[in-house]
């Protein structure tokens, strides 16, 4: 997930799940603002999901289907949050420190 040549890792995947990158010098351009907005939505949804997860995990009567669905949703949210963190880290560093920390 390393940004190459100053490219911004976008908060969505392209065809076949491959990362998408943006090349621009305009942090206020349409695509940059769209990416910022999508990142904010992803982080907000992850936060809400985390709040909803605790009661399900504390519920001793939760069945395997409920737990499996929760695990899938948490994994998706974690993937999104990791992509946001990687993208933001790469914009503030050369990217190698962030990639090394997350094993990328």
Rosetta blueprint (number, residue, H / E / L):
1 X L
2 X L
3 X L
4 X L
5 X L
6 X L
7 X L
8 X E
9 X E
10 X E
11 X E
12 X E
13 X E
14 X L
15 X H
16 X H
17 X H
18 X L
19 X E
20 X E
21 X E
22 X E
23 X L
24 X L
25 X L
26 X L
27 X L
28 X L
29 X L
30 X H
31 X H
32 X H
33 X H
34 X H
35 X H
36 X H
37 X H
38 X H
39 X H
40 X H
41 X H
42 X H
43 X H
44 X H
45 X H
46 X H
47 X H
48 X H
49 X H
50 X H
51 X H
52 X H
53 X H
54 X H
55 X H
56 X H
57 X H
58 X H
59 X L
60 X L
61 X L
62 X L
63 X L
64 X H
65 X H
66 X H
67 X H
68 X H
69 X H
70 X H
71 X H
72 X H
73 X H
74 X H
75 X H
76 X H
77 X H
78 X H
79 X H
80 X H
81 X H
82 X H
83 X H
84 X H
85 X H
86 X H
87 X H
88 X H
89 X H
90 X H
91 X H
92 X H
93 X L
94 X L
95 X L
96 X H
97 X H
98 X H
99 X H
100 X H
101 X H
102 X L
103 X L
104 X L
